[in-house]
């Protein structure tokens, strides 16, 4: 495969691993990573990197003119907790950035666009268990409001402008290759680091707060699967529900204690608790399974073992029970 692919917001948790995966498939030189500043991660030295503020339309046009990509993955966004602290910036970055990409897709005849949505599009009026694809969506965070508006714009650009835009509503994403960001579900990343580094995790959510989660290998698989699926199989052009597993801080603590028996979690809920309380406990992803064959590989126990195995060398830890 020789076509060029542009990844915007490439230095984040998902972007870093997505660039790695795409370069494995398409070749290092054909996957252009871009972000507002370059990460020190080795993957960004293995192929083209362009500095890009997605709000700078002229700079985006320069990059598109230079590389003529056939696919664009637009990942740049301000996440849930960070956007609540800076709501106007959150709205501007999340919405105007998307408009710039969708308009560019029309102007530069980009073949496919990927844009991630989130379970943050749901809200207090949404059914909390096995949340269906179509239901009440009343987000009460800037992040969720911007993602819901973005879904409507993506569908509009598909219907009215012919842009082949594809999207997934990610649950919380957990991975070992990058540090936690500004998301409400990021406790489920930092808890593994704390288990190996200090043996104690200070959790900003209550012990019984159940949230939908997805392990990064499954998130990558879903992202690549939907982008590689034939266009006729993509029936939903707003965003697909996506699920992997659901658990609470108490349950992930217990999973870690199978391997680190003395590990403990202390609970000190903060403002992120209110955000978590507005989100579903579990997600019904029947449509993704039916339309393009989605199926996750990891559950909580399998993910926990894999996280600890991969993070242990970073902290000089040995885990005999693994």
N, C-alpha and C positions, 0 to 999 in steps of 0.2 A: 504494500500500500504506500503510495508516494504522495498523496494529497497532504497539504499543510493544515494544521490544526492550531488554533489560538486558544490558550487558557488564560482567562482574565481573573485576577484574584488568586493567582497560582500558589502563593506562599502560605496560604492558610492550611488548616488541618486536612481538609479534603483535597485541596488543590495540590499539595505536595505529593501525596500518594497517587493522585490521578495523573499528574505529569509523568511520574515513574511508569505507571501502567501504560499510558498512551505511547510513551517512547519505546517501550518494549514491543508494542504492536506496530507502530508506524515508523520507528526510527528516530534517533535523537534529533537529527537536523530538521525533521518535519513537524515537530511539536514545539511551538513557540510559547514559552512561559512569560507571563507579564504580571506585574503588580506595582503598587506605588513605591515600593522599595524591594531590593533583592534580599532574599533569605540567604543565610550561610550554608544551608543544606547542600550537600554535594550534587544532588540531582540538577540544581540550577546552573551548575558549571559544565554540565554534560551536553548542553544544547543551547539554542538561542534564548536570550532573555531580553525583554524590553521593559523599561520603566514606563508605567502607565497609570495615571489617575483617570479612572473611568468617567469622571465628570468632564474631562478635557476632550471634547469631540474632535478637535483638530488633531490631537495626538493619536486618538483612536484611528482616524482616517489615514494618518501617515503609516501606521503599522499595518492596516488592512491593505493599503496600496502596495506596501513593500512585500508582503508575504502572500496576499490573495488566498487566505484560508478558505477551505470548503466547509469546515466545521468550527464553531465557536462555543466554548464552555464558559459561561459567564457566572463566576462564583463570588465576585466582589460584593460584600455586604457588611453592614454593621449588625452584629448579632444581638440577641434578645436583651440581656442585661446591660450591655454597652449602649444600645439604642435607647433604653429607658433613661439612662443618665444624660444622653444627648439626643433628645427626640427630634429636633429639627434637622440635625445632621443625619440621623438615622433615616428619616423620611427622604431627604434629598439624595443621599447616596444610594439608597435601595431603589428608589423610583426613577430618578433621572438617569442613573447608571443603566437601568434596564431599558429605558426609552432610547438611550444612545445606541445600545446594542441592537435593539429591534429595528430602529431606523437604518442603521448601518447594514443590517441583514438584507433590507430591501434595496438599498443603494448599491451595495457591492455584490448582490446576488449570492449570498452565503447559503450553502446547501442545507445545513442543519444548525440549529441553535439549541444548546442545553442551558436551562436556568433552574436552579433548585428552589423549591418552595419548602414548607416546613409544617409540622404539626401545630406551630404557633398560629396558623390560620383558624384553628378552632378556638372556642371560648366557653364562657360559663353556661351558655345555652345549648352547647353541643352534648349529645349523648357521650358519657365518659367511658363506657365499656364497649369494645369492638366498634369504635366510631366508624360509621359507614362512609363511603365515598361521597355521597351527596346527603347533606344534612344542614342543620342550622350552623352557620359560621359567624360568630360574633366576637372576633378577637379584641382583647382589651390592652394590647401592648402595641407600641409603634412598629416593632418588628413584625408582629402578626398582621397588623393592618396593612403594612406595606406588602407583605407576601400575598395577602388575599387580593389586594388591588393588582399586584403583579400577575397573579393567575388569570385575572379577567383580561388584562392587557395581552398576555400571551395568546389566549384563546382568540381574542379580537384580531391580532395580527395574523394568526393562522387563517381565520375565516375571511378577513377582508383584504389582506395583503399577500396571502399565500406563503407566509414564512413557516417553514417546517420546524416549529419550536416544540421541544419535549421537556417534561418536567416531572420531578418526584417530590412528594411531601416527606422530607426526611424526618424521622424521629431523632432522638439524641444520638450523636455519632461518637463512637469510642475507638481509639486507636493508640498504638504505642510509638509511632514514628514522629509525632509532633506533640508539643506541650499543650495543655488546656488553653482554650481561648476565653471569650466573654459570654459563653452560653450558659443557660440555666441548667442544662443537663451535664455540664462539664465536670461536675463532682465525680461522675462515674469514670472519668479519666484520671483525675488527680488522686482518687482513692487508691489506685494501684501504685502510684508513685510513693504515696505516703506509707503504704503497707510495707514497701521495701526499704524506704529511707528512714522513717521514724517509728514505725509501728503503730502510729495513731493518726487518725484522720478527723479533722474538724469539718463536719458536714453542715452546709448552709441550708439544707432541707430537713424536714422531720423524718423520723425513722421509717414511717409507713407510707411515704409519698411515692406511689407507683407511677412510673412513666415509661412510655415506649422507647426502646433503644435499638441500635443496630451497630454491629461490629464493622469496623472499617472494611475488611475484605468483602463483606456482603454489600456494603454501600457502593464500593467500587464495581462489584459485579453487576448490581442493579443499574448503575449509571451507564456502564458500557453496554449492557444488554438492551436497555431502552434505546440507546443511540444507534446500535447496530441492527435493531429490528426493522423489518420492512415498514414503510410509512403506513401501509394499509392496516397494519396490526395496532397502530397507536390510535385508539378510539377516543381517548380523552386528551384534549389539548389545553386544559387548564393545568392540572397536575394530578398525578396518581397517588393515592394512599400507598404507603410502603411500611411494612412491619417486619421486625425480626424477633424481638423478645420484649417482655415487660417485667420490671422488677423495682423494688424499693431499695433505699439505702441499707435497710436492715438485711435484706436478702443478698445484696452484693457483698456486704460485710461477712455474712455467713459463708458465702462461696469462697471468699479469700481465706477465711479461717480454716478451711479444709487443708490449706497448704501452709498457712502462717497462723498457728493456733493462738498465739498471744496478741494478734492484731485486734485493735478495738477502734470503734468510731464514737466520737462525741458529737452531740447534736446541738447546734446553735443556729436555728433558722433566721434568715435575714430577709431582705426585700425580694429575693428570688423565690421565696416560698409562695408568695401571692401569684407570681407568674406560673409556677408549676401547678398550683391549684386550679388554674384556668385551663389547663391542658388535659387531654384524655389520659386514661389509664392504659388503654390498649386500642389497637387499630385494626380494622377490617380491610385487608388488602386483596380481596377477592378479584377485583377488576384487573389488577396488575398480574395476578397469577393466571387469569383466564386469557387476557389479551396477548401478553408476550412472554408468558412462562416463568414469571418470577417465583423463586423459592430460595429462602435463606439457608445457609449451611451451619450457622453457629447458634447455640443456645448459651445461657449464662455460664454453665460449668465449663463448656468447651472454650468459650471466650476467656474466662478467668485464667485457665491454665495457659493459654496462648499468650495472654498479656504478661503474666508473671515470668514465663520462660524468656520472653523477648526483652523485658525490662530489667531482669535480675542482673545481667552483666554490667549495666549502667551504674548500678549501685554496689557492685562487688558482692552481691548476695548469692548465697548457695541455698537451694531449696531441695533438700533430699527427697521430700515426698513427691516431687515432680519427676 
